[in-house]
Amino acid sequence: MSLDSFLYERRFELIVLLLVAISLGTRFYNLNVPDTYYFDEVSFAFTAGEMVKGNIHVWEGWPSLGKAPKGFNYEWNHPPLGKELIALGILIFGDNTFGWRFFPALFGGIGTLFLYILGKDLFQSKRIGLFAAFLYTFDSFGFILSRVAIVDIFLLNFIILASLFLVKYGRSQKSYFLILSGIFCGLAMSVKWSGVYATGFLATIAFILAYYIEVYGATGKGYSFLLSTFKVVLKIIIFFMIIPPAVYFTTYIPYFLAGPRLLDFIFLHKSMFIYHQTILWTHPYQSPWWKWPLMLRTIYLYAIELAEDHRYIMLMGNPFIWWTGCVFFLLGIGQTIRRQLPSLAFAFLSVFAYWLPWALSPRKVTFIYHFLPSVVFILLIIAYFLDSLWRRFRYGKGIVMLYLLAAVGMFIYFYPITAAVPIADHAICRYVWIKGWRARYWPPLREEEQCVPLINKWF
């Protein structure tokens, strides 16, 4: 095989490798900026550092309140796996900004590869997987959350992998993929309790798949209906009701090695449950679930104004990708129903499964970063439609290329306020397009100088 033939045969894989390199490069470039704790790093990164030091207070729950240094908090109201991964980075690279942020950046970068494989396997199309990976690489939302030492990017990757192995089970009918899906569901639960949404949703889909594959297939081979059904139910119980909690419990091994006993473990979880049930405080950057897809409220993770140094990190998605994604999402609902496309239906159900529970959650203080797991499945839906344009329309390839270039252009335009690049005084106003994008908690401008949003009359 000639070199040209080899490159053509492997063109998708080579482009994906390039995207992974770009994704890792953008996430690791200037990773030490800001050069101190910011946003919830004062809880997650600080607690991870204290874990490395063997500080018992990080495991105490409510009794640890008030024991942390001023300006910091012991983070105990989420499971430990995310903090343990951050702590691993600190162990390897030291208790510094690079150490705190190494594994979030790594997970954020390789998420490009994971999403490519999921898109490829789900839709049986390398091109769809490639488009999804491209959009993920240049979506500001995942980019920002990969460069701060909090745990949401870990949750996202484990959900992607749990979904991937469930899809592989559906394609191959090999049960060990269900085991892997259950393991990654357990890892997602061990980062944040919202990983339970993934476990419940994927367990339901796994039951439907297994019932269709194994009950109908088995009864045709002489097996009884009841026996086949029992085997499916038992399999789902083991893979999604036993394995995930077992994985969850395993992530607490450092906790028990630090000294606490089983009663302390129970008390800690009771404290975690009460905390999330009874949050009564409000936050200037909180937003309800229905605002997230349109990105009507963003968060300033970091804002500093010095004489000649104005830096901001505004947590936002790529507006072009998100707003066109809303259009594709609405168009796709009808197409999914009309054409009965199981793969597209899975992507839509995944968006709802990780989004709508927040509408019913007892926790009333919610933020746009809770939308992260749903975003990647919206990217898959966009990729499906881009592939349709590419294949079916005369000028489809040109339209798709323009779409992808526009996505890159929007990522570059907003890069200064997503990566704390120094900008001129009042330059932040160029990026404030709607009212909900103005700063509230760390106001970069005095009240009388607040930016006038470009689309203020609408939002």
GISUL-V425233 format. One record per residue. N is the residue number from 1. RES is the residue in one small letter. SS is DSSP state (H for helix, E for strand, L for the rest). PHI is phi in degrees with one decimal (* if undefined). D_LAST is the distance of its C-alpha to the last C-alpha in Angstrom with 1 decimal. Layout:
# GISUL-V425233
n & res & ss & phi & d_last
N & RES & SS & PHI & D_LAST
N & RES & SS & PHI & D_LAST
This chain:
# GISUL-V425233
n & res & ss & phi & d_last
1 & m & L & * & 58.1
2 & s & L & -72.3 & 57.1
3 & l & H & -61.9 & 54.4
4 & d & H & -62.1 & 52.3
5 & s & H & -66.2 & 52.7
6 & f & H & -62.6 & 51.8
7 & l & H & -63.6 & 48.6
8 & y & H & -67.7 & 47.6
9 & e & H & -65.4 & 48.4
10 & r & L & -107.4 & 46.3
11 & r & H & -62.4 & 43.5
12 & f & H & -65.3 & 40.8
13 & e & H & -62.8 & 42.1
14 & l & H & -66.7 & 42.5
15 & i & H & -66.6 & 38.9
16 & v & H & -63.5 & 37.7
17 & l & H & -60.3 & 39.9
18 & l & H & -64.4 & 38.4
19 & l & H & -64.2 & 34.8
20 & v & H & -62.4 & 36.1
21 & a & H & -62.7 & 37.5
22 & i & H & -65.5 & 34.3
23 & s & H & -61.8 & 32.4
24 & l & H & -65.4 & 34.9
25 & g & H & -63.0 & 35.2
26 & t & H & -65.8 & 31.5
27 & r & H & -79.8 & 31.4
28 & f & H & -89.5 & 34.7
29 & y & L & -65.6 & 34.4
30 & n & L & 54.1 & 34.0
31 & l & L & -64.3 & 33.6
32 & n & L & -81.8 & 35.0
33 & v & L & -106.6 & 31.9
34 & p & L & -65.6 & 30.9
35 & d & L & -91.9 & 34.6
36 & t & L & -148.0 & 34.1
37 & y & L & -59.2 & 32.5
38 & y & L & -145.2 & 28.7
39 & f & H & 50.8 & 26.1
40 & d & H & -79.1 & 28.0
41 & e & H & -61.5 & 31.0
42 & v & H & -65.3 & 32.3
43 & s & L & -105.7 & 32.8
44 & f & H & -71.0 & 33.4
45 & a & H & -66.9 & 35.2
46 & f & H & -61.5 & 37.0
47 & t & H & -64.0 & 38.3
48 & a & H & -60.3 & 39.4
49 & g & H & -63.3 & 41.4
50 & e & H & -70.6 & 43.0
51 & m & H & -59.3 & 43.9
52 & v & H & -61.3 & 45.8
53 & k & H & -78.9 & 47.6
54 & g & L & 81.3 & 48.6
55 & n & L & -71.1 & 46.8
56 & i & H & -68.3 & 47.3
57 & h & H & -63.0 & 44.5
58 & v & H & -66.7 & 41.9
59 & w & H & -105.5 & 43.2
60 & e & L & -82.9 & 43.7
61 & g & H & 81.1 & 40.4
62 & w & H & -52.3 & 39.9
63 & p & H & -60.0 & 43.1
64 & s & H & -81.7 & 41.6
65 & l & L & -59.3 & 39.0
66 & g & L & 85.3 & 39.8
67 & k & L & -92.1 & 42.3
68 & a & L & -77.1 & 40.1
69 & p & L & -59.3 & 40.1
70 & k & L & -57.8 & 37.6
71 & g & L & 91.6 & 34.2
72 & f & L & -125.5 & 35.0
73 & n & L & -139.6 & 35.0
74 & y & L & -80.2 & 37.3
75 & e & L & -89.4 & 35.1
76 & w & L & -125.1 & 36.8
77 & n & L & -87.6 & 34.2
78 & h & L & -126.6 & 33.9
79 & p & L & -57.9 & 36.9
80 & p & L & -89.7 & 38.7
81 & l & H & -60.2 & 38.7
82 & g & H & -59.6 & 35.7
83 & k & H & -68.1 & 37.1
84 & e & H & -67.0 & 40.5
85 & l & H & -66.4 & 39.3
86 & i & H & -63.0 & 37.9
87 & a & H & -62.4 & 41.2
88 & l & H & -61.8 & 43.1
89 & g & H & -61.8 & 41.4
90 & i & H & -67.4 & 42.5
91 & l & H & -61.4 & 46.0
92 & i & H & -79.7 & 46.2
93 & f & H & -111.5 & 44.6
94 & g & L & 99.6 & 44.7
95 & d & L & -83.7 & 42.4
96 & n & L & -144.7 & 40.2
97 & t & H & -59.9 & 36.8
98 & f & H & -67.1 & 38.2
99 & g & H & -62.4 & 39.9
100 & w & H & -62.6 & 36.8
101 & r & H & -99.1 & 34.6
102 & f & H & -61.0 & 37.3
103 & f & H & -71.5 & 36.9
104 & p & H & -58.2 & 33.1
105 & a & H & -66.0 & 33.3
106 & l & H & -63.5 & 36.1
107 & f & H & -63.4 & 34.5
108 & g & H & -62.3 & 31.3
109 & g & H & -69.3 & 33.5
110 & i & H & -75.9 & 35.7
111 & g & H & -58.7 & 32.8
112 & t & H & -57.3 & 32.7
113 & l & H & -67.6 & 36.2
114 & f & H & -60.1 & 35.6
115 & l & H & -70.8 & 32.7
116 & y & H & -59.5 & 34.9
117 & i & H & -64.9 & 37.7
118 & l & H & -63.3 & 35.6
119 & g & H & -62.8 & 34.1
120 & k & H & -62.7 & 37.6
121 & d & H & -75.2 & 39.3
122 & l & H & -66.1 & 36.7
123 & f & H & -101.3 & 36.6
124 & q & L & 54.1 & 40.0
125 & s & L & -149.3 & 38.6
126 & k & H & -64.5 & 38.8
127 & r & H & -66.9 & 36.3
128 & i & H & -64.0 & 33.6
129 & g & H & -60.0 & 34.3
130 & l & H & -65.7 & 34.2
131 & f & H & -61.5 & 30.8
132 & a & H & -63.2 & 29.4
133 & a & H & -63.8 & 31.1
134 & f & H & -62.0 & 29.8
135 & l & H & -64.7 & 26.1
136 & y & H & -62.3 & 26.7
137 & t & H & -60.7 & 28.4
138 & f & L & -110.7 & 25.5
139 & d & L & -92.4 & 22.6
140 & s & H & -64.2 & 21.4
141 & f & H & -62.3 & 20.8
142 & g & H & -65.7 & 24.5
143 & f & H & -58.8 & 25.6
144 & i & H & -66.3 & 24.1
145 & l & H & -72.3 & 25.4
146 & s & L & -88.3 & 28.8
147 & r & L & -113.0 & 29.2
148 & v & L & -129.7 & 28.8
149 & a & L & -83.3 & 31.6
150 & i & L & -122.8 & 29.8
151 & v & L & -109.2 & 30.8
152 & d & H & -64.1 & 27.9
153 & i & H & -68.3 & 29.2
154 & f & H & -66.9 & 32.6
155 & l & H & -55.6 & 31.2
156 & l & H & -59.5 & 29.5
157 & n & H & -63.1 & 32.8
158 & f & H & -68.2 & 34.9
159 & i & H & -67.7 & 32.7
160 & i & H & -58.8 & 33.0
161 & l & H & -69.6 & 36.7
162 & a & H & -62.1 & 37.2
163 & s & H & -67.3 & 35.5
164 & l & H & -59.5 & 37.6
165 & f & H & -71.3 & 40.8
166 & l & H & -67.3 & 40.0
167 & v & H & -62.2 & 39.5
168 & k & H & -63.1 & 42.7
169 & y & H & -63.6 & 44.5
170 & g & H & -61.3 & 43.3
171 & r & H & -80.0 & 44.6
172 & s & H & -103.8 & 47.9
173 & q & L & 63.1 & 48.6
174 & k & L & -99.3 & 49.8
175 & s & L & -67.4 & 49.4
176 & y & H & -66.1 & 49.2
177 & f & H & -68.2 & 45.7
178 & l & H & -66.0 & 44.7
179 & i & H & -61.5 & 46.3
180 & l & H & -62.9 & 44.2
181 & s & H & -61.3 & 41.0
182 & g & H & -63.3 & 42.0
183 & i & H & -62.3 & 42.7
184 & f & H & -72.2 & 39.3
185 & c & H & -62.1 & 37.7
186 & g & H & -63.3 & 39.8
187 & l & H & -66.1 & 38.6
188 & a & H & -62.6 & 34.9
189 & m & H & -61.1 & 35.7
190 & s & L & -79.8 & 37.5
191 & v & L & -93.7 & 34.4
192 & k & L & -145.1 & 32.0
193 & w & L & -63.0 & 32.6
194 & s & L & -63.4 & 29.7
195 & g & H & -62.5 & 32.3
196 & v & H & -62.9 & 33.8
197 & y & H & -58.7 & 31.1
198 & a & H & -64.7 & 32.5
199 & t & H & -62.7 & 36.0
200 & g & H & -64.4 & 35.6
201 & f & H & -65.9 & 33.8
202 & l & H & -69.2 & 36.2
203 & a & H & -63.8 & 39.1
204 & t & H & -65.0 & 38.2
205 & i & H & -63.6 & 37.9
206 & a & H & -62.7 & 41.1
207 & f & H & -63.4 & 42.9
208 & i & H & -62.4 & 42.0
209 & l & H & -62.6 & 43.1
210 & a & H & -64.5 & 46.3
211 & y & H & -63.4 & 47.1
212 & y & H & -66.5 & 46.9
213 & i & H & -74.3 & 48.7
214 & e & H & -97.0 & 51.3
215 & v & H & -77.5 & 52.1
216 & y & H & -64.5 & 52.4
217 & g & H & -68.0 & 54.1
218 & a & H & -73.4 & 56.4
219 & t & H & -65.7 & 57.5
220 & g & L & -76.6 & 58.7
221 & k & L & -111.8 & 61.0
222 & g & L & 97.8 & 62.8
223 & y & L & -79.0 & 60.6
224 & s & L & -76.0 & 59.9
225 & f & H & -61.1 & 56.5
226 & l & H & -64.6 & 56.5
227 & l & H & -65.4 & 57.6
228 & s & H & -65.1 & 55.0
229 & t & H & -63.9 & 52.2
230 & f & H & -60.1 & 53.6
231 & k & H & -63.4 & 53.5
232 & v & H & -65.5 & 49.8
233 & v & H & -61.8 & 48.8
234 & l & H & -61.6 & 50.9
235 & k & H & -62.9 & 49.4
236 & i & H & -66.1 & 45.8
237 & i & H & -61.2 & 46.9
238 & i & H & -68.6 & 48.5
239 & f & H & -78.0 & 45.8
240 & f & H & -123.3 & 42.7
241 & m & H & -120.2 & 44.0
242 & i & H & -111.7 & 46.7
243 & i & H & -61.9 & 45.9
244 & p & H & -58.4 & 42.3
245 & p & H & -62.0 & 43.4
246 & a & H & -64.5 & 46.4
247 & v & H & -63.1 & 44.3
248 & y & H & -57.3 & 42.1
249 & f & H & -62.7 & 45.2
250 & t & H & -62.2 & 46.6
251 & t & L & -68.5 & 43.8
252 & y & L & -94.6 & 45.0
253 & i & H & -56.2 & 48.4
254 & p & H & -59.1 & 47.7
255 & y & H & -62.4 & 46.8
256 & f & H & -69.8 & 50.2
257 & l & H & -66.1 & 52.0
258 & a & L & -77.6 & 50.5
259 & g & L & 127.3 & 52.4
260 & p & L & -59.3 & 50.4
261 & r & L & -109.1 & 51.9
262 & l & H & -61.2 & 50.7
263 & l & H & -64.1 & 50.1
264 & d & H & -65.8 & 47.9
265 & f & H & -60.1 & 46.0
266 & i & H & -65.1 & 45.5
267 & f & H & -62.1 & 44.5
268 & l & H & -60.0 & 41.9
269 & h & H & -71.2 & 40.3
270 & k & H & -64.7 & 40.4
271 & s & H & -64.0 & 38.6
272 & m & H & -61.1 & 36.0
273 & f & H & -63.8 & 35.4
274 & i & H & -62.4 & 35.2
275 & y & H & -57.2 & 32.8
276 & h & H & -71.5 & 30.2
277 & q & H & -77.9 & 30.9
278 & t & L & -119.1 & 30.6
279 & i & L & -66.9 & 27.7
280 & l & L & -112.0 & 26.6
281 & w & L & -70.8 & 25.0
282 & t & L & -114.1 & 21.3
283 & h & L & -138.0 & 19.6
284 & p & L & -57.9 & 16.7
285 & y & L & -103.1 & 15.7
286 & q & L & -67.1 & 16.3
287 & s & L & -153.4 & 13.9
288 & p & L & -75.0 & 15.0
289 & w & H & -57.1 & 16.3
290 & w & H & -72.9 & 14.0
291 & k & H & -83.9 & 11.1
292 & w & L & -63.8 & 13.6
293 & p & L & -60.4 & 14.1
294 & l & L & -86.4 & 10.7
295 & m & L & 57.2 & 10.9
296 & l & L & -81.7 & 7.7
297 & r & L & -140.3 & 10.1
298 & t & L & -105.5 & 13.0
299 & i & E & -129.8 & 16.3
300 & y & E & -86.4 & 18.4
301 & l & E & -72.1 & 21.8
302 & y & E & -153.4 & 23.6
303 & a & E & -153.9 & 23.2
304 & i & E & -141.1 & 26.2
305 & e & E & -124.6 & 26.7
306 & l & E & -111.6 & 30.4
307 & a & L & -54.8 & 32.0
308 & e & L & -127.6 & 31.9
309 & d & E & -144.9 & 30.0
310 & h & E & -113.5 & 26.2
311 & r & E & -129.1 & 25.3
312 & y & E & -141.2 & 22.3
313 & i & E & -129.2 & 21.7
314 & m & E & -103.4 & 18.1
315 & l & E & -74.1 & 18.2
316 & m & L & -151.1 & 16.1
317 & g & L & -88.4 & 17.2
318 & n & L & -72.9 & 18.0
319 & p & H & -56.1 & 14.8
320 & f & H & -63.8 & 17.1
321 & i & H & -66.8 & 19.1
322 & w & H & -67.2 & 16.4
323 & w & H & -73.4 & 14.3
324 & t & H & -69.6 & 17.6
325 & g & H & -61.2 & 19.0
326 & c & H & -62.0 & 16.7
327 & v & H & -66.3 & 18.3
328 & f & H & -60.3 & 21.7
329 & f & H & -61.5 & 21.3
330 & l & H & -67.0 & 20.8
331 & l & H & -63.1 & 23.6
332 & g & H & -73.2 & 25.8
333 & i & H & -59.8 & 25.8
334 & g & H & -64.5 & 27.7
335 & q & H & -67.3 & 29.9
336 & t & H & -63.0 & 30.9
337 & i & H & -69.9 & 32.0
338 & r & H & -69.1 & 33.7
339 & r & H & -97.6 & 35.5
340 & q & L & 52.1 & 36.1
341 & l & L & -100.4 & 35.4
342 & p & H & -59.3 & 36.1
343 & s & H & -65.1 & 34.8
344 & l & H & -66.8 & 31.4
345 & a & H & -61.6 & 31.4
346 & f & H & -62.5 & 32.1
347 & a & H & -63.0 & 29.1
348 & f & H & -63.5 & 26.8
349 & l & H & -62.6 & 28.6
350 & s & H & -65.2 & 28.2
351 & v & H & -56.5 & 24.4
352 & f & H & -66.8 & 24.5
353 & a & H & -63.5 & 27.3
354 & y & H & -100.7 & 25.6
355 & w & H & -110.1 & 22.1
356 & l & L & -66.8 & 22.6
357 & p & H & -56.0 & 25.2
358 & w & H & -70.3 & 22.5
359 & a & H & -72.2 & 21.3
360 & l & H & -108.5 & 24.8
361 & s & L & -63.1 & 25.7
362 & p & L & -65.6 & 27.3
363 & r & L & -78.2 & 25.5
364 & k & L & -92.5 & 22.4
365 & v & L & -94.7 & 21.2
366 & t & L & -124.2 & 19.8
367 & f & L & -134.2 & 18.1
368 & i & H & -62.7 & 16.7
369 & y & H & -67.4 & 20.3
370 & h & H & -67.6 & 21.6
371 & f & H & -83.0 & 20.1
372 & l & H & -53.7 & 22.6
373 & p & H & -61.0 & 25.4
374 & s & H & -71.2 & 23.3
375 & v & H & -59.3 & 21.9
376 & v & H & -65.7 & 25.5
377 & f & H & -78.1 & 26.1
378 & i & H & -65.4 & 23.1
379 & l & H & -60.7 & 24.7
380 & l & H & -65.5 & 27.9
381 & i & H & -66.0 & 26.3
382 & i & H & -58.7 & 25.0
383 & a & H & -60.2 & 28.5
384 & y & H & -59.9 & 30.1
385 & f & H & -71.7 & 28.4
386 & l & H & -62.1 & 29.1
387 & d & H & -64.0 & 32.7
388 & s & H & -62.6 & 32.8
389 & l & H & -61.3 & 31.6
390 & w & H & -59.6 & 34.2
391 & r & H & -90.2 & 37.1
392 & r & H & -106.0 & 36.6
393 & f & L & -116.8 & 35.4
394 & r & L & -59.2 & 37.3
395 & y & L & -104.2 & 34.7
396 & g & H & -61.2 & 33.1
397 & k & H & -62.8 & 34.3
398 & g & H & -65.0 & 32.9
399 & i & H & -63.6 & 29.4
400 & v & H & -64.3 & 29.5
401 & m & H & -61.7 & 30.7
402 & l & H & -64.2 & 27.9
403 & y & H & -61.8 & 25.3
404 & l & H & -66.4 & 27.0
405 & l & H & -65.4 & 27.2
406 & a & H & -64.6 & 23.5
407 & a & H & -63.1 & 22.9
408 & v & H & -64.3 & 25.4
409 & g & H & -60.7 & 24.0
410 & m & H & -68.9 & 20.5
411 & f & H & -60.7 & 22.3
412 & i & H & -66.5 & 24.4
413 & y & H & -60.6 & 21.6
414 & f & H & -89.5 & 19.9
415 & y & H & -53.3 & 23.3
416 & p & H & -56.5 & 23.8
417 & i & H & -98.3 & 21.0
418 & t & H & -110.8 & 21.9
419 & a & L & -131.9 & 25.6
420 & a & L & 57.9 & 25.9
421 & v & L & -78.8 & 27.3
422 & p & L & -58.8 & 28.0
423 & i & E & -129.8 & 25.8
424 & a & L & -71.5 & 26.2
425 & d & L & -57.5 & 25.0
426 & h & L & 70.7 & 21.4
427 & a & H & -65.9 & 21.1
428 & i & H & -56.9 & 18.4
429 & c & H & -63.0 & 16.0
430 & r & H & -65.8 & 16.7
431 & y & H & -105.1 & 15.1
432 & v & L & -92.9 & 11.9
433 & w & L & -90.8 & 9.6
434 & i & L & -132.7 & 6.1
435 & k & H & -57.7 & 6.1
436 & g & H & -70.3 & 7.5
437 & w & H & -96.9 & 10.2
438 & r & L & -78.4 & 11.8
439 & a & L & -72.4 & 15.1
440 & r & L & -129.5 & 16.0
441 & y & L & -85.0 & 19.4
442 & w & L & -116.5 & 21.1
443 & p & L & -64.2 & 19.4
444 & p & L & -75.4 & 20.5
445 & l & L & -131.8 & 20.2
446 & r & L & -65.0 & 21.2
447 & e & H & -53.6 & 18.7
448 & e & H & -73.5 & 19.5
449 & e & H & -108.3 & 19.0
450 & q & L & -56.5 & 15.6
451 & c & L & -63.7 & 13.9
452 & v & L & -94.0 & 11.6
453 & p & L & -59.8 & 8.8
454 & l & L & -65.1 & 9.8
455 & i & L & -116.5 & 6.6
456 & n & L & -60.3 & 5.3
457 & k & L & -68.3 & 5.9
458 & w & L & -93.5 & 3.8
459 & f & L & -122.8 & 0.0
